[in-house]
Amino acid sequence: MKIYINESTDPYYNLAAEEYLLEHTSGDIFFLWRNSPTVVIGKNQNALAEIDTRFTEENNIAVVRRLTGGGAVFDARGNVKLTVI
């Protein structure tokens, strides 16, 4: 198993890195990462229906879409995320 510990807290970079690992690596992957304050929405969600855009803009909260489905989640500072591929 390859282990990647990502020091970036940029949610756009982190989700792109996760997608890159999924599509361009082989074998088992463990990817550990964290985001700055971010709302992550699922692949098929309507962002305008799920988030308060005025609040996210006023509070510098990023909004990103992940590759998979599921509900919206808020990543606060200190949350540790992991991806197993």
Phi and psi in degrees as a GROMACS rama.xvg file:
@    title "Ramachandran Plot"
@    xaxis  label "Phi"
@    yaxis  label "Psi"
@TYPE xy
-91.1441  136.2  LYS-2
-115.432  127.522  ILE-3
-119.515  124.834  TYR-4
-112.087  112.49  ILE-5
-96.4302  123.782  ASN-6
-86.1438  -12.3683  GLU-7
-68.8208  143.618  SER-8
-113.184  13.5597  THR-9
-80.9833  111.309  ASP-10
-63.6625  -30.6749  PRO-11
-68.2661  -45.3473  TYR-12
-63.2981  -45.2862  TYR-13
-62.046  -43.9131  ASN-14
-70.0819  -33.1701  LEU-15
-66.932  -40.2821  ALA-16
-63.551  -41.8345  ALA-17
-60.4137  -45.1569  GLU-18
-64.1431  -40.7905  GLU-19
-60.4295  -47.6038  TYR-20
-60.0381  -40.018  LEU-21
-62.3481  -43.5927  LEU-22
-91.826  -19.8333  GLU-23
-125.635  12.2131  HIS-24
-125.973  164.645  THR-25
-127.088  163.037  SER-26
83.0087  -177.085  GLY-27
-80.8238  135.404  ASP-28
-125.421  137.102  ILE-29
-121.569  116.808  PHE-30
-118.988  116.949  PHE-31
-109.206  130.957  LEU-32
-158.121  170.005  TRP-33
-144.963  154.461  ARG-34
-114.203  151.703  ASN-35
-66.6074  173.233  SER-36
-51.3431  122.3  PRO-37
-149.816  142.51  THR-38
-101.497  123.044  VAL-39
-108.305  122.101  VAL-40
-108.021  152.758  ILE-41
-71.9391  162.922  GLY-42
-50.7329  -40.517  LYS-43
-106.886  11.4769  ASN-44
-82.9443  151.621  GLN-45
-88.3167  107.963  ASN-46
-57.4874  -41.308  ALA-47
-66.7726  -27.5775  LEU-48
-82.1823  -21.4502  ALA-49
-97.224  -24.8591  GLU-50
-126.592  159.046  ILE-51
-96.078  94.3645  ASP-52
-61.2593  -36.9791  THR-53
-61.986  -44.4653  ARG-54
-63.4261  -44.8823  PHE-55
-64.3388  -39.5653  THR-56
-67.0303  -44.9454  GLU-57
-65.0062  -27.517  GLU-58
-108.093  15.0098  ASN-59
53.7294  43.4359  ASN-60
-101.496  121.023  ILE-61
-70.2495  152.549  ALA-62
-125.045  121.353  VAL-63
-132.319  156.724  VAL-64
-111.332  133.604  ARG-65
-94.5885  168.07  ARG-66
-72.0451  -22.792  LEU-67
-103.403  167.01  THR-68
-78.1024  -163.105  GLY-69
103.76  -179.525  GLY-70
-86.2596  172.826  GLY-71
-74.3864  142.453  ALA-72
-133.854  152.035  VAL-73
-107.03  125.945  PHE-74
-99.4921  111.471  ASP-75
-90.4075  164.214  ALA-76
-56.9277  137.244  ARG-77
96.1874  -17.8589  GLY-78
-67.6847  134.16  ASN-79
-107.054  131.612  VAL-80
-114.077  152.864  LYS-81
-140.532  147.766  LEU-82
-124.924  131.849  THR-83
-116.759  123.484  VAL-84
